């Protein structure tokens, strides 16, 4: 494929996203998180209350209709199911250990 074609194909999603409202962009970004597998730090922040979890070789799934992210974490050899509200949470990709 020619460099010009590659540039046009990579520019198309950005142009489509630019035409969306902020709420639509948020919904699209939440959909993008739905099935990602890898290493993530999920942080819930509500005022001074902040709690983080690390998801290693796992998946963070979103349920935009219900407004939650959910995932499994390991702590002290046990697995725990965690559900956090999308509106007060953010996800960071972390390097592989």
C-alpha positions in Angstrom: 0.0 0.0 0.0 1.3 3.5 -0.8 2.3 5.8 2.0 -0.5 8.2 1.0 -3.1 5.4 1.3 -1.8 4.4 4.7 -2.0 8.1 5.9 -5.6 8.4 4.6 -6.6 5.2 6.4 -5.1 6.3 9.6 -6.6 9.7 9.4 -10.1 8.5 8.8 -10.9 7.3 12.4 -9.6 10.6 13.8 -11.8 12.6 11.5 -14.8 10.5 12.4 -14.1 10.8 16.1 -13.7 14.6 15.8 -17.2 14.8 14.5 -18.6 13.2 17.7 -19.7 14.9 20.8 -17.7 14.3 24.0 -20.3 11.9 25.3 -20.2 9.9 22.1 -16.3 9.8 22.2 -16.5 8.6 25.8 -18.9 5.8 24.8 -16.6 4.8 21.9 -13.6 4.7 24.2 -15.5 2.5 26.7 -16.3 0.1 24.0 -12.6 -0.1 23.1 -11.8 -1.3 26.6 -14.3 -4.1 26.5 -12.1 -7.0 25.5 -8.5 -5.8 25.9 -6.2 -8.4 27.5 -2.9 -7.4 29.1 -1.6 -5.6 32.1 -3.5 -2.7 33.5 -3.8 -0.5 36.6 -7.4 0.3 37.3 -7.9 3.2 39.7 -11.1 4.3 41.4 -11.1 7.9 42.6 -13.9 9.6 44.5 -12.6 12.8 46.2 -9.9 11.8 48.6 -10.8 8.1 48.4 -8.5 6.5 45.8 -8.0 2.7 45.3 -5.9 0.9 42.6 -5.8 -2.6 41.4 -3.3 -4.3 39.0 -4.7 -6.7 36.5 -1.8 -8.9 35.2 -2.4 -10.9 32.1 -6.1 -10.3 32.4 -9.0 -8.6 30.9 -10.9 -5.4 31.9 -14.4 -5.5 30.6 -16.9 -2.7 30.5 -20.6 -2.8 30.7 -21.5 0.8 29.5 -25.2 0.2 29.8 -24.8 -0.5 33.5 -21.9 2.0 33.9 -19.3 -0.4 35.3 -15.9 -1.9 34.6 -15.3 -5.4 35.9 -12.2 -7.5 36.2 -10.5 -10.2 38.3 -7.4 -9.5 40.5 -5.1 -11.7 42.5 -4.3 -10.7 46.1 -2.5 -13.0 48.6 -3.0 -16.0 46.3 -6.7 -15.5 46.0 -8.8 -14.2 43.0 -11.2 -11.4 43.6 -13.9 -10.0 41.4 -14.0 -6.2 41.3 -16.6 -3.9 39.8 -16.0 -0.1 39.6 -18.1 2.7 38.2 -16.9 3.9 34.8 -17.5 7.5 35.7 -15.0 7.4 38.6 -12.4 5.0 37.3 -9.6 5.2 34.9 -7.4 2.5 33.3 -3.7 2.7 32.5 -1.7 0.1 30.6 1.4 -1.0 32.5 4.5 -2.7 31.1 4.7 -6.4 31.4 6.5 -7.6 34.5 
